[in-house]
Amino acid sequence: MTSASLIEPAIFRRYAGDQLLTLSKLVLESAFQPIVEVATGTVFGYETLMRGFDRIGFTSPLDLLDQAEEAGQLLAIEQMMAGRALARFSTLPDFASATLFVNLDVRLIKDGDHIIERLVQHLRKASIPPSSVCFEFSERFDNTSVPEFAALVTKLRKAGFKLAIDDFGVGHGEMKLLCDYPVDYLKIDRHFVANVDQSPRKRHLVKNIVHMAHVFGTRVIAEGIETEAEFLACREYGVDLVQGYFIARPTTFPNELQSSFPHLADIGRSRRSSQSLDEILIRKQIENLPAVYEHESIDTVFELFRRNPRQAFFPVLNANGEPRGVINEYHLKEYIYQPFGRDLLKNKVYERTISHFVDMAPIIGLDADAEELMSLFASMENSACVILTENMRYAGVVSAASLVKVISEKQLKIAQDQNPLTSLPGNRAIRDFMQEAGRDDEETRFFCYCDFDHFKPFNDHYGFQVGDHAISLFSALLRRYFFSDDHFLGHVGGDDFFIGVRDWSREELTEILERLLSDFHDDVVELYSQEERDAGRIKGHDRNGIERFFPLLRCSIGVLELPRSLLLDDVARIATSIATVKAQSKETASGLVFAVYGETN
């Protein structure tokens, strides 16, 4: 590259002046960066980003836009870029079901009417519904301080556009936006996403931001995902959508855009061969209420209530099938029961559309657990229901009564899974605990697999009643030493047990497990005859039917440690590692072996 070419962009910038719009038309392009569903890896939409600004001497899009504002050309350039982005968006194979995220500069809020009018014209030509466009309000400036802002939000909503808060957490007034305005998406700023897997403070913030947003019916996007660990953490903490270099970089070439990234669904966990217990129970209780679309006439709502006289509310969707909230009957009663009320609603001067009556409702995906649904419901006062989605589209609703049924049936299933001899949770509960603990990377976790050695000859010689007595003895010892709510005890079956411990040191756990093994040996040896105790062995048959001597009964424990900050959502891999450690423990004199996850593979 010559020295002349190096200074050429700077010269362009210096003398751009009134020619900035002309130069921008020549060099500026729209790049698209995919925004992807966390659960499936399917592309939900694209954020449009400015490219080519460096060719005329600008260091960033904001740098160019600031000069455009000074030159009085900001509106023209933004409208030009929006038109190019929509034209490119309409050529994508999946544009009919996707969403285009467009930044709206706060300095253009005063020109909102003109922007909406021009944009609607572009959309009509391209046959794109307004609900396929989402305006991002950047928190670089305080949007809410602009006098025209509230009116603009109302007009955007009425037209059917979607709204998002960009840069959430680092800008101005984002809490006011979330509190006072109907926002569809909240984009967590990269600052909170960067190394979230390594920072307990960031994890806590992300978890609570997600919960708060879902209560308001707002979906959460994590932007700036750059590593697999960040992606896994965001998925675990309930984030709905992600974007960033780890998924895909922005591109100006439409043929480089993919419609899905299916491998994302399987990162860090095995492919699910069946639904979770919670999802099965929730699907049984889900109510597929008919929904009304926000762009339909108000007569549609009246007709829906007429055909369903016992129903007090209905979900409201946008043209893309995404829930916006619910419309409650009591909002319409004043018009139903007053003279000419319906005519008033349809009067163009009065202008009351379906979107005017939409109330917020908690929204969450079908793969949520029952306790999370109940927490969302309880957090939103006077909420009629929780709206459930599948692949971000409306799937149905669950009411308070349905949630109570889900929780009750789950508790019953858990009780049925308990071992009848020890009353300890069985394999389903153990698996659920391992999965939940594997995802909770804020503390060290220990998974202890306990297995009796030489139980078969003992059980054959003394009978199953004495064998059951030995199992009950061990169960009682487990409860003596592991009694905190933070501990998990499970009975795999027969003489196999499971202990789950969080946030202990290895030294603390070693001391307790050594006491457990010692006490069990002292107790179980009393079940043998004096002669066999003195001999320290018992005659019996092995699994091949060959008679030989066996040592007295003891327990071996293999302990798998999952270190803090290790997030793992693959129960099958955990179980394989535990099996390896358990086998090692049987070969040692002490019967106790520790291993850190990864060292056993």
N, C-alpha and C positions, 0 to 999 in steps of 0.2 A: 504494500500500500504506500503510495507517495505521500509526501508532506502536504501537497495540495489537497489531496482527498481527505486528509485528517482534519483540516481546518474548514473544509467545505460546509459541514453541518452548522458550525458556529456562525459562519457568514450568513447562511440562510436565516438563522434565528435573529441575528442582529438587524437584518434588513427586512424581516418578514412584515412587520407592521400590518398594514391593511391587506397584505397579500397572504396572511396566515391561513385564511379559509381556502384560498386557491391552492396553496402548497399542501394543505391537509388533504384536499381532495385527491391530490396526486400520489401521496405516499401512505396515508393512514389506512390500516386494515383492521378487520375484526377477527380476533382469535377466540376460539371456544375452548373452555376447559370443562370436562365432564364433572357433574355432580352425581354421585352414585349412591344407591340404596345400600346401607350397611349390611342388611341381612342377606341380600341376594346377589349383590354385585351388579344389578341392573342399572343402567344409566337412567336417572330421573330427569336430568336437564343439563343445561350448559350455562356457565357464566360467560358473558361476552366481555373481552378485554381488548384495550387499544394496543395496536402494534404499529411500528413504523415511525414513531415519534422521534427516535434517535437520528433518523435520516435528515431531519431539519434542525438538529442541534439541541433537542430537549432530553433531559436525563430521565424523565418519567412522564406518564400521562398527566399527573397532577401538575407538573411543571408546565406542560403545554396548555392545560385548561386554565391555569392561573393567568398566563399571558393572553389567552383568548378572552378572558373576562375583562382584562385591562383594555383590550382592543375592541370590546363590544361585539365579539364574534362567538361567544360561548354558546348561545342558543343555537346558532346556525351549525356549528361544528357538532354539537351533541345530537342534533336532529339528523345530520348527515350520517353520523356513526350508527345511530339507532336504525335508520333506514337500511344501511348496509348489513347490519347484524340480522335484521328481520328477513331481508332478501336471502341471505345465506342460510338462515335457520329453516326457511320454507323449502329448501332443497334437500334437507336431510330426510332419510327414509322414515325416521321415527318422530318427525316433528309433531305429528298429530297428537301424540301421547306424551310429549316432552314439555319441559318448561324452560323458557329463556330468561335468565336473570340479568337485568340491566341496571346499572348504577344511575341514580338520579342525583345530580349535583344540587346541593341545598340552595345555591345561588339562582337556580332556575325555578324554584317553587313559585315565585311570583308570576312566572309564565306558564303555570300549570295548565290552564284552560287550552292554550295554544298547543302545548305538547300533547295533551290527550287527544285533541281533535286530529292533529296530524298523524299520531300513532294509530288511532282507530282506522283512519283511511288506509294506511299501510297494511293493517291487519285484514281489512276487508278484501283488498286486492289479492292478498296471499292466502285467503281462506283460513286464517289462524284465529281461534277464539281468544278474547282478551285474557281468559284464565290461563293461557299458555305463556303469559308474560308476567314476570314478577319484578317489581321495582325494589331495588335495594337502597335504603336510606343510610348513607354512610355517616358514621359518627365523628367524622373529621370536624364538622360544625354541629351546633345545636339546632336540629331541625325544628324542634317544638317552639323555638323562640321566634320563628318567622310567622308573622300574623296570618298569612294565607295558608299555613300548613294544614290546619284542621279541615278547612274547606276542600283542600286538594285531596286529602285522604278520603273524605266522603265521596268525592267525584270519582276517584280511582276505584273505590269499592263499588259504587253504583255501576260503573262501566264494566266491572267484572275482573279487573286486574288483581293480582296478588301482591302482597307487601312483605318485605323482609327487613330486619335490622342487621346491618353489616357491622363488622368490627365490634361485636358485643363485648363489653367489659373494659374497653380502653378509651372510649370516646365520651361524648357529651349527651346526657339526657336519655340514654338507652332504657333506663328503668322507667322513665316517664312514658316513653314510647310504648313499652310493653304493657304498662299499667293502663294507659288511657286510650290506646288505639287497637283495633283488631288486626293483629299481625299474624301472618301465616307461617313465617320462618324466622328463626333467630340464628345468626351465623356467629359462632364462638370464634373470637379472634385467635390468630396463630400464637399469640403470646401464651395463651393458656393451654394450647395443644402441644407446643414444643416440649418434648421430654416429659409429657404428662405421666408416662409410665414410671418415671423415676422420682416424681415429686408428690408426696402426700398432700401438700397444700393445694396443688393444681387439681389432683384427683377429687378432693373434697369439693372444690369450687365447681368443677365440671359436673359432678353428680347432682349437685344442688341446682345448678342452672338448668339441667335437663329436666329435673322433677318440676321445677317452677314453671318452665315453658309448657310442659305437657298438661299441667293443671289448667293453663289458660287455653289449651287447644292449639298450641304453637309447636311446630316441628323444629328440630334442632339440626343444624348443619355445622360440622367441624371443618374449618378451612385450614389449609396449610399442612395437611398430613404428609409427612416426609419419610416415616419409617413404619415398618410392620408393627413394632411395639406400640407406637402411637395409635395406629389403626385398631389394634386389638383392645387397647385401653378404652378408646372411644366407643367401640362396639359394646364392651362390657358395661359401660356407664350409661347406656340407653340412647346414645346419639342416633338419629334417624338417617342422616345423609352425611357424606364426606366428600371432600375434594382436596387435591394437593398433588405434589409431584410423585408420591408413592403410587397413586392411582394412574394419573396421566398428566402430562404437561400441556399447557395451552398450545393450540396449533391453528395456523391459518389455512390448513389444507383439510377440507371436509372429508376426503377419502381416508384420512388417518384416524378419524373418530370411530370408536367402537360403540356398539349398542349395549354391550354388557362386559363385565369382568368377572365371570363365574368363579374364578379361582379365589376371589375375595371371600366368598361364603364359606370356604373350607380352610382358610388360613387359621392355624392355631387350634383347630378342633377337627375331629373326625366327622365325616358326613353323617347326618342324622338319618337313621334308618326308620325311625318312628317318631311320632309326636311326643312331647313331654306330657306328663300327667296333667299339668295345669292347662295346657292348650286343649287337651281332649275334653276336660271338664268345662272349659270356657266355651268351646264350640257347641257343647250340648245345650248351654244356656243362652247362647247368642240369639238375639231377636232380629230378624231381617225386616225391620220396619221399612215401608216404602219411603223414599226420600223425594224432596222437592229440589229442583235446580234453581239457583239464584237468578238466572236470566229469564225464568218463566214468568208468566203473568200472575198477578195476585189472585186471580180466579182459580188458579191451579191449587193454591193452598186451601181456599174455601171448599173446593170440591173434595180435597183429601180429607179434611176434617168431617165433611158431610158423610163420606163413605165409611169413616172410622170414628163413630160418635164417642167411643170410650177412650180414644187416644188423645192425650193432652199435648203432645209435641211430636214433631217430625224432624229428622236430620235435614240439613240444607247442604247441598253439594255445589261445587262449581262445575263448569262445562267439562272438565277433565275427570270428574268423578271423585274429587278430593273433598272431604268434609270441611265445611266452613263453621259449623256450629249447629244449633237447633232453633226452630221457630216454635214458640209456645202459644197455645190457644189463647191464653189470657191477654196477650198483646193485641189480639184482633177483636176481642169481645166488645170493646167500646165502639168499634165500627159495625159489628154485626147487629148490635141491639139498638143503634140510634138510627133515626130516619136518614135515608140517603147515605148511610155510612159507606156502603160498598162503592157507590158512585163517587164519593169523596176520595177514596183510595185510588181510584182509576183516573181521577182528574189530573191532567198533565201539569196544571199549575201547582197542585198540592204535592205531587211527586212522592208518593210512598211506594217503594218497591219491596220485594221480598228481602233484599239485603238490608233494608232499614230495620227489620224486625229480628235479625239473627242475634241470638244470645250465644256467648261462649260456652263451650263444653269441653271437658277433658278428652283428649284424643291420644290413643296409643295403639301400637301394633298388636296383632293377635298372639305374638310369641311372648308377650309379657307374662309374668307369673301372677297368680291370684292375689297375693299380698300387695303387689305393686298396684294392681287395679283398685283394690280397696283403699289404699293410701291416696291415690289420685281422687277417688270419689269423695273421700272424707275431707280432702283439702279444698275442694271447691264447694262453697256453701250454696245451697239451693240448686245444685246441679241436677238436671233431670236424668242423666245417664252418663255413662262413659261410652264414647264412640270408638269403635274398633276398626282398624284398617288392615288390609293385606296388600303388600306391595304398594303402600301409600294410598290406596284407593279404599273407598267405603266398603266395609264388610258387614256391618251390623252394629247393634248397641247392646249393652247389658245394663239392667236397672239395678237398684239397690237390692231388691229381693233376689234377683238372679245371682248377684255377687255373694249374698249370704248362702245361697244353695251351693255355689261353687266351693266356698270355704268349708262348709259342713261336709260336703261329699269328699273333699280332699282329706280332711281329718279322718273320715271314716275309712278311706282307702289306706291311709297311713296306719291306722289301727289294725286293719286286716292284714297288713304286711308284717306286723310284729310277730316275733317268734313266740309260740304259745308256751314254751317252757320258761323262757327268761323274760318275756314281755319287752324285749329290746327290738328296736326297728330292724327291718330286714333289708334285703338287697336293693330295693328301689330307693329307700331312704338313704342308704349308704352311698349309692351312686349320685343321688341329688346333692348330698353333702359334699362329696368329692368335687363335683362340678362347681358348686357355689363357692367352696373354699379355694379351688384352683383359680377362680376369677378374682378373688379378694386378695390382691397382691400387696396390701398395705402392711401385712405382718407375716412373720414366719409361720408355716404350717407343718405339722407332723402327721403323717398317716401311718398308723401302727396296725400291722396284721398279725394277729395272735392265732397260733395253731398248735394243738396238742401233739406231742410226739408219742408214738406207740399206744395210741388210744384204742385201736382195733383189738389187739390181743387182750387189753384190760377189759374192754366192753364185752368181748366174747366170753371171757373167763368168769366175770362176776355178774354178767347180765345187764340189760339195758337200764334197769332201775338204778343200779349203782353208777352206771355210766352217766345217766341223767343227773345223778347227785353230784358227780364231779363237775359237770357242765354248770349246774346251779351254783356250786361253790365258787367257780371262777367268775360267774356273772355277779355274785355278791361282792367279791373282791374288787371288780371293776367299779362298781357303784361306790365302794368305800373310798377309793382313791381318785376317782374322776366324777366329781359331783357338781362342778360349776356349770352354769348355763352355756359357757363358752366351749365345753367339752361335748363331744358326740360319741355315743356308744352304740354299736350295732352288732347284731348276731347274723353272720353270713349264713350259718347253718351248721348243724352237727357240732363239732368241736372247734370251729373257726369263728373268730371274733374280730371286730374292727374298733379302733380307738382313733378319734380325730381330735387333735389338740392345736390351739392357735396361740401364738405370741408367748410361748415359753422358750427358755433357753434349752439347748441340748443337755446341759448339765442338770437342770431341774427335772427334765423328763427322764433322763437316765436314772436318777436317784429313785424316782417313783416307780418306774418299770422294774428296777432290780428288787424293790420291796415287794411288788406284785408277784414276781416270779418266785421269790423266796417264800412268801406266805402261801402261795398256791402249792408249792412242793411240800411244805410242812403239813398243810391240811389234807392234801390228796393221798399222802403216804399212809395216813391213818385208815384209809379204805382197804388197804392190803392186809393179808394175814401176817401174823408175827413172823412166821417162817419166811415168807417172801420179802418182808421188810429187811430181815436180817441178811438174806441172800442178796438183796438189791436187784433182784431180777424175777421174771415170771416166764413160765413156759407157755407158748401159744403157737398159733399158725399164722404165717405171713400171708400176703395177698395171693400168693401162688399155691397156698395150701400146704406149704412145707413147715413141719414143726421145728421150732428152735426157741432159744431163750431171747427175751427182750428186756431192756432196762425198764426201770419203773417210770411211770407216767411223769412227764414234765411238759412245760409250755415253752415254745420258741416264739420270739417276736422280731419281725423285720420292720424297721422304721424307715419310711421314706420322707425326707425333708424337702419341702418346697420353700426356697429362700424368699425373703421379702423382695418385692419388685418383680418376681417371676409370675407372669400372668399366663395361665394354662387352661384351655377350654376343651381339652381332649381327654376324656375319662379313660378311653381305651389305652392310651399311652401311659397314663398314670397307673392303671391296673397292671400293665405289663411290667413296669418298673417295680411295683410292690411285690409281684410274684417272684422277681429275681432276688430281691432283698430277703424275702421270706425263705427261699431255698438256701440262701447263704447262712441265715440264722440257725438252721437245723444242723449245719455242719460245724458249729462252734460249741465250745465247752460251756459257755455262759448262756447260750440260747438267745442272745440279744445282739442285733447288728443294726447300725445306722448307715444310711447312704443318702447323699444329696442327689436330687433329681438331675439326670444327665450323666452321672457317673456310673449308673447301672446299665446304660444303653450300649 
